[in-house]
């Protein structure tokens, strides 16, 4: 008997990206890592953890670098909610290599703890309405895509967007001279470990040398091969990348909220 979507969700880990320095958030990030900055009374990272627990995930790997010990001290090894608890583990890139490994490098380093398929989300994005959908996970596991990305309408700070989206649901690596609308990658997705192996990625298994590498080039290679799918997400979403965006999110509810 095939496992149910809910059972698949319990068996599929998530990785939350929390290693960045947060240069644009300075001076707020001089003494605190960006994922611990509060949005509406909760650390940014906590919003993602609560959503994952609510939707049935039970295992989360968090990569850290800048002031990462604060994140470990704050959340510990278990995150308990009314929906169940998450087992938390950490990939400490600062302790291992002296600093962050960028997104693909950090994922490759954590890969031995993630398994064949995993959720990925940034710890500095506020998306309180997003659902880590067990049905979407089941469809992804049953298919052959190397990644499934959730795209969002372009915010003011990224007006050109990142990737296209075909009518068939494929993410498109559109060149600068190619027509067609582009959307912004929300930093939320489903991934196969295969994407972080040859021919898509040249980092050795487990990234023992601490090679820093960006994620977008891997995704673009896979898109060119028709191996990345995508959906458009239109719920609330903010890349909390500047003090101004953080302040906007923390305005009282009776004050107007500008678009991120």
C-alpha positions in Angstrom: 0.0 0.0 0.0 1.3 3.4 -0.9 1.8 5.8 2.0 -0.8 8.6 2.4 0.1 12.2 1.7 0.0 12.9 5.5 2.4 10.0 6.1 4.7 11.2 3.4 4.6 14.6 5.0 5.8 13.2 8.3 8.6 11.3 6.6 9.8 14.3 4.5 12.2 16.7 6.2 12.5 20.4 5.7 15.5 22.7 5.5 15.3 26.3 6.6 18.0 28.7 5.4 19.3 30.8 8.3 23.0 31.3 7.7 23.1 34.8 6.0 24.8 37.9 7.5 21.8 40.1 6.7 24.0 43.0 5.6 21.0 45.1 4.4 19.4 44.7 7.8 22.3 46.3 9.6 22.4 47.6 12.3 19.6 45.3 13.4 21.7 42.2 12.5 24.9 43.4 14.2 23.9 41.7 17.4 21.1 39.3 16.4 20.8 37.0 13.4 18.1 38.0 10.9 15.9 34.9 11.5 15.5 36.0 15.1 14.2 39.5 14.3 10.6 39.7 15.4 7.6 40.1 13.1 4.3 40.6 14.9 5.8 39.4 18.1 7.5 36.2 16.8 10.9 35.5 15.4 10.8 35.3 11.7 12.0 31.7 11.7 9.3 30.7 14.1 6.6 31.5 11.6 8.1 28.9 9.2 8.5 26.4 12.0 4.9 26.8 13.1 3.6 26.4 9.6 5.7 23.2 9.0 4.4 21.7 12.3 0.8 22.6 11.5 1.0 21.0 8.0 2.5 17.7 9.3 6.3 18.0 9.0 8.2 16.5 11.9 11.9 17.0 11.0 13.7 20.3 10.2 17.4 21.0 9.5 18.5 24.6 10.0 21.7 25.9 8.5 23.4 28.6 10.5 26.5 30.8 10.2 26.3 34.4 11.4 25.5 34.4 15.1 24.1 30.9 14.6 24.5 29.8 18.2 21.8 32.3 19.1 19.4 30.4 16.8 20.3 27.1 18.4 20.0 28.5 21.9 16.6 30.0 21.1 15.0 26.9 19.5 16.9 24.0 20.9 16.4 20.4 19.6 12.6 20.4 19.8 10.0 22.9 18.7 6.7 22.0 20.3 3.3 23.3 19.1 -0.3 22.4 19.5 0.0 20.5 16.2 2.9 18.4 17.3 6.7 18.8 17.7 9.5 19.3 15.3 12.8 17.6 15.8 15.4 20.3 15.0 19.0 19.7 13.9 21.6 22.3 12.8 24.2 22.5 10.1 26.7 25.0 11.6 28.6 26.4 8.6 30.5 28.9 10.7 31.8 26.3 13.1 32.8 24.0 10.2 34.1 26.5 7.7 34.2 30.0 9.2 31.2 31.4 7.4 28.1 30.8 5.2 28.3 28.6 2.1 25.6 30.3 0.1 22.4 28.5 -0.7 23.5 25.5 -2.8 26.7 25.1 -0.8 24.7 25.0 2.4 22.1 22.6 1.1 24.9 20.3 -0.2 26.5 20.3 3.2 23.2 19.4 4.9 22.2 16.9 2.3 23.1 13.7 4.3 20.5 14.7 6.8 17.7 15.5 4.3 17.1 12.4 2.3 15.8 12.0 -1.3 13.1 14.7 -1.2 12.8 17.7 1.1 11.1 21.0 1.6 13.2 24.2 1.4 12.3 27.6 2.7 14.2 30.8 3.7 14.2 31.7 7.4 13.9 35.4 6.5 10.7 35.3 4.4 7.3 36.1 5.9 4.6 34.1 4.3 2.0 33.4 7.0 -0.7 32.0 4.6 1.6 29.5 2.8 0.6 25.8 3.2 3.2 23.1 3.0 0.7 21.0 1.2 0.9 17.2 1.6 -0.9 16.7 -1.7 1.7 18.9 -3.5 4.4 16.7 -1.9 2.8 13.5 -3.0 2.6 14.8 -6.6 6.2 15.9 -6.5 7.4 12.5 -5.2 5.4 10.7 -7.9 6.9 12.8 -10.7 10.4 13.3 -12.1 11.0 17.1 -11.5 14.2 18.0 -9.6 12.5 20.9 -8.0 9.1 22.5 -7.6 9.2 26.2 -6.9 6.5 28.6 -5.6 6.7 31.9 -7.5 5.1 35.1 -6.3 4.1 38.4 -8.1 7.1 40.6 -8.4 7.6 42.9 -5.4 8.8 46.5 -5.9 12.4 45.6 -5.1 12.5 42.9 -7.8 10.4 44.3 -10.7 12.0 42.1 -13.4 11.3 38.9 -11.6 13.4 35.7 -11.7 11.7 32.9 -13.7 9.0 32.4 -16.2 6.1 30.0 -15.9 4.7 28.0 -18.8 1.0 27.1 -19.1 2.0 23.5 -18.4 3.5 24.4 -15.1 7.2 24.4 -16.0 9.6 27.0 -14.6 11.4 28.8 -17.4 14.9 30.1 -17.6 14.1 33.2 -19.7 17.0 35.2 -21.1 17.0 39.0 -20.9 15.9 39.2 -24.5 13.2 36.6 -24.3 9.5 37.8 -24.1 7.1 36.6 -21.4 6.3 37.5 -17.9 8.6 36.6 -15.1 7.8 36.0 -11.5 9.9 36.1 -8.3 11.0 33.0 -6.6 9.5 32.9 -3.1 12.4 30.9 -1.7 9.9 28.1 -0.9 10.1 24.9 -2.8 10.3 21.1 -3.0 13.7 19.6 -4.0 15.2 16.3 -4.9 18.7 15.5 -3.6 19.6 14.6 -7.2 19.7 18.3 -8.1 22.8 18.6 -5.9 24.8 15.9 -7.8 26.3 15.8 -11.3 25.5 16.9 -13.9 23.6 19.7 -12.2 26.0 20.4 -9.4 29.8 19.8 -9.1 30.0 19.9 -5.3 31.2 16.7 -3.7 28.7 14.7 -1.6 28.3 16.3 1.8 30.4 19.3 0.7 33.4 18.3 2.8 35.5 21.2 1.5 32.9 23.8 2.3 32.5 25.0 -1.3 30.2 28.1 -1.5 27.8 28.1 -4.4 24.6 29.8 -5.4 21.4 27.9 -6.1 20.1 29.8 -9.2 22.7 28.3 -11.6 21.6 24.8 -10.7 18.0 25.6 -11.1 18.6 27.3 -14.5 20.4 24.2 -15.8 17.5 22.0 -14.7 15.0 24.4 -16.1 16.7 24.2 -19.5 16.2 20.4 -19.3 12.5 20.7 -18.4 13.1 19.3 -14.9 11.7 22.2 -12.7 8.0 22.8 -12.2 6.4 25.8 -10.5 3.2 27.2 -9.1 2.1 30.8 -8.6 1.4 31.7 -5.0 -0.6 34.9 -4.4 -0.9 34.9 -0.6 0.8 37.3 1.7 4.6 37.2 1.1 7.5 39.5 2.1 11.2 39.1 1.7 12.2 40.8 5.0 15.4 42.2 3.5 15.6 45.7 4.9 14.7 47.5 8.2 12.0 49.4 6.3 10.2 46.2 5.2 10.4 44.8 8.8 9.0 48.0 10.2 6.1 47.9 7.7 5.2 44.3 8.8 5.2 45.4 12.4 2.8 48.3 12.0 -0.3 48.1 14.0 -3.1 46.3 12.1 -5.1 49.6 11.8 -2.3 51.3 9.9 -2.0 50.8 6.1 0.4 48.2 4.9 2.3 49.0 1.8 3.2 46.4 -0.8 6.5 44.7 -0.1 
